[in-house]
Amino acid sequence: MDITPSGIDPARRTGRFEIRYWNPCPWAVIAALLVVALALGTGIATAQDADEEVSVIAPLASRSLILDAVALADRLVAVGERGHVLISEDGGASWRQVEVPTKAMLTAVAFVDNQVGVAVGHDSVILRTTDGGETWSLVYSAPEDESPFFDVWFADADNGIAVGAYGSHYSTVDGGMTWDFEPLGDTDWHLHEISRADNGRLYMAAEAGMAYRSDDDGATWTELPSPYEGSYFGVLPLDGDTVLFFGLRGHLFRSEDAGEDWQEIPTGTEALLTNGVRLADGTVVVVGLGGAVLISTDGGRTFSFHQQPGRRGISAVVETANGSLLLVGEFGVRMATITELTTAAD
């Protein structure tokens, strides 16, 4: 199914909403208002209405709810509530907001190179940029579906995948200009995050303890024998076949054989864990709600817990070109070092 604005499949699901949506994605937990937005479809009646929307330039956008970010060669790009897209060209010292053609909440962003990128979010919004995030075009929007996207990932300049609520799984072969719906079997679970290992394997974290692996760049997926029935919100591949899955109540699991066998790793917290990154020096950082920061220097075998002052939810963490960390969440954007994260902890 081609979901360019001119080609909408009349058989597409519409108006779906279930009580189990209260097993929410990380950003829905970060602020209760997001649950309302999901239930009500953010109050936008039609895709045509969404096409006419433009994000409002807000003086305090860098302090608003920011959900994801990416580090490019010469800039940082972050996305979040109300269609906010922020750009920093000085390593996060200052930020400016750019206008985009939606007010929908943006949940994830990915770039195929330093210029071409895609952002996804509520109202099934897909935005695309070809100039490093300066300007964006609305590729698709379907607020009547009440089915947000949660993550987007690219294998190369052409091939990418976007995933979201109720088993939404879409692919592109033209750098994000058009997208096709490709069901992930008969699953109806919310698909939360995709991440690629250095050996090329893809992993996907989903609700209800569902974990998936693909050995062919997402063409097919294998359900892994998960040790946990609670939802996973993040997945972080490490070296070779080692991978971490994490999510509700501080649960974090480690596998050294591509998800066939698992060991639960103590985290010292019951906070929902949302995202993680392996730094250039091998340090592993996992973040979550309540200001949770977990740090490992032994390949994810053990973690130290460092709760940040203020205990505000962290949605994502990104390593920048100079080795600093960009944290985004309900506080907006924050730059920090590993030392600052450990010494500032409660």
N, C-alpha and C positions, 0 to 999 in steps of 0.2 A: 504494500500500500504506500503510494507516494503521498507524503504529507507536505508538499509545497502548498502555499496559500491557495493556489488555483485548483488543487486536486484533493478534495476531502472525501474520504470514503463514507457514503451515507450509512454503511453498516457498522461504523465505528461505535464502540461503547459510549454511552452518554449518561450523565447524571448519576454515576455510581458513588455511593457513600455507605460505608458500613461502620458499625460500632467498633470493630477491631482497629479502626484507624487511631484509637486511643493508645495503641501500642506504637508510638509515633517515631518519626525520624528525629535526629539530634536537634535540628533547628526548631522543630515544633516543641521540644521540651524546653529549649532555652528561653522561650517566651510564650506564655499562655495565649497570647493574641494570635499566634500562628495556628493553633488548633481551630480557633474561630474562623480564621481565613480559609483553612482547608474545608471546613464544614459548609461555609457559605459561598465558596468559590470566589472569594474576595469581592463579591458584589458586582461582578462584571457579567453582563447578560449574554453577550455574543462575541464571537471572534472578531467581527467587524468593529465592535466597540473597542476591543483591545488594540486593533490596528491603528486606531486614531489616538491612542494614549501616548503621552510623552512623560518621562520621569521628571520630577520637579527638582531643580537644583537647590539643595539644602545646605546652608552654611555649616551645619554640624553633621554632615553625612558621614564623616570619618569616625564619629562617635555613635553612629546608629548600629543596628544589628547587622553585622557582616558575617557571611556564612562560608565563603570560600575565597581562595586567592591562588595566584600563580606567579612565579618569578621568571621573567624573561631576561634576555641578555642585557637590556638597557632600561628595564622598568619593572615595576610590580603592578599587577592588576588584581583588584578585589571586587567582589560582588555581594549584594545582600538585599535587605528589605526595600520595598517601594521602587524596585528597579535601579537601586543605587549601584553605579559602577565607578570605582575610584582608581586613580592612576598615580603612582609615585615614580619620579625619575631621579630621585636622590637617595635611594636606598631606604625609603620609608620615613625620612625626616619630615617630609611634607607630602600632602595628598591633595588632589583636585578631583572633582566630580565631573564626569562627562554625561551628556544627555543621551538617553536611549529611548527607543519607541515602545516602552511599556512601563507600567507602574507595578507590575507583578513582582512578587518576591523572587529573587534569583538565588538559587541554591548551590550551583556549581559552575565552574569555568575551566576550560582547557584550551590550550593553543597547540596547533599542529606545527607551527614554526614561530618566528618572532613577530609575524604580522597577522597570520590567519588564526582566528580563535572562535570558540563557540561558548555561549553561556546558556544555561537552562534553568527552569524554575517552575513556579506555580502557573496555573492556567495552561499547562502544557507548552509554555513559552520556550521557543528556541530562537536565540539571537546569534548573529554572525558578524564578525569584524574582519576586515582585510588590511587594516592599518595600525595594528598593535593596540587596538582598543579605543582609538580616538573617536571613531564613529561606528555605529552598529545598525544592522538591518534586521527586521523581524522576519524570520524564515517561516515560523509557524506559531499559532496560538489557538487553543480550544478550551476556553474557560468553562464551557458547558459540560466538559468531561469530568471536571472536578478531580483531575488525576495529575498531580505534579510530577515533574522529573526531579530526581535526587542526585544524579551524577552523570557526567559525560567524560568520555575517554577516547583518545585517538591513537591508532597504531602507527600511522604515518600521515602524510599530507592529504591523503584521500579517504582512508578508511577509519571510521569511528563508530562508537556505540553510545547511546543514551539510555538510561534505565530509570525506573520510577515506580509509582504506586501500582498495585494490582497486577504485577507481572509485566508492566510496560517495558518493552525491550525493542529499541529501534536502532537501525544501522544506516550509515551513509557511506557511499563510495565516491563522493565528489567533494570531499572537504567540508561537508556540512551544509551544502546548498539544498539538497533534498534528502529525505529520510524515509525509510521503509519500516513498517511494523513487522517484527519477526518474533512470534510467540516463543517463549522459553518453555517448550512442552506445554503442559496443561496447568502450569503453576499460576496461582493468583496471589502469591506473596509479594510484599513490597521489596523491591530490589534497591539496596542502599548505596553500595560503593563498588567500583571496579578498580583493580590495581594490577600492574604487570610486573612480573619477576624478571631478574636479569637474564634468566634462561629462556624468556619468551612466554612462559606460562601466564595465563590470566586467572585471577581469583575474583570472586564476587561475594560480598556479604549481603545477607538478606534477613528478613524478619523470621521469627519462630525457629531460630537455630538452623536456618537453611544456609548452607555454604556450597559454593560451586567453583569448579575449575574448568578452564578451557585450554586445550593444547594446540588449538588451531586458530588463534586470534579471534575467538568469539564466534566462529562458525557453528560450533557445537559446544554444549556445556555438560559436565558430569556433576551430579549431586554427590557431595562428599559425606562420609560418615561422621556427622557432627556429634561432639560430646555434650551438647548443650541445647536446651529447648527454648531459651530466651533469645531475643533478637540480637543479631550482630549489626553494628552500624559502621564498623571500619575493618579494613583488611590491609596488612602491611607485609609484602614479601621481603625477605632478607636475602642472604646468600643462597644460591642454589635452590634446593627444594624446601628451605626453611621459610615458614610463613606464620604470621600472627593474625588471629581473628579476635575481635573484642567488641563489647557492647554494653548491655544492661548491667547495672549493679556492680560495676567494676570487674566483670568477668573478662579474662584474657586467656587465650589458649595458644599454644605453640606446637607446630608440627615440623618435623625435619624430613618428612617423606611426602611432601606435596599434598598434605591433608588426609592421609590415610590413617595415621595414628596421632594422638594428641596428648599434650600434658597441660594441665591448668597451672598458670603462673600466678602466685599471690601478688596482689597489687596494693594492698593496704588501704583500699577505698571501695565504697559502694556507689560511687558516682558513675553515671553513664559515660562511657568512653566513646569519643566521636571520631578521632582521626589520629594518624601517626605519620612519622617521617624518619627515615634513616639518614643521618647526616654524612657528609663527606668523610669524616674521621671514623665512621662506624657507629657512633652513638645513636641509640634509638630513643625517640621522644614520642610518647603517646599522650594525648590531651583529652579533656572531657569537661563535663559540667561541674559546677561548684568550684571552678578554678583548678581542677585536677591536672597535674603534670606528673607523668611517670618517666623516669630516665633509666636507661640500661646501657652499660658499657661492656656487656658480655654477650652480645648477640641476642638479646631478648630472653636470656635464661633467668635473669633476676632483674627486678626493677626497684628503684627507690621512689617514694611518693613525696611530692612537694606541692602542697596546696597554696595557691597564690592568694595574696591579700585581696580582700573584697569578695573572693569566692564567686566571681562572675564567670558564666559559662564560656568555654572555649570551643569553637566549632572546628577550626582547622589550624594547622601549623605548617609553615613552609620555610625551607632554608634558602636564603638569598645568596647572591653571587659573592658577597664579602664574608659569608659564614655566619651572619646574624640570623635570628629567627623572626619571622613574621607570624604573629598570633592574631587570629580574627575570632570574633564572637560577639556576645551581647554588649561588650564595651566598645566595639568598633574595631580599630586596628591598633596593634601594639608591637613595637620592635623590642627584642630582648636577646641576651646571650644566655648560654647554659649557666654561666656563673650567676647571672642576675636571677634566673629562674630558681636556682637552688638557695641563694642567700636571701631572697625576698620572701620565701615561703613562710607560711604561718608556723 
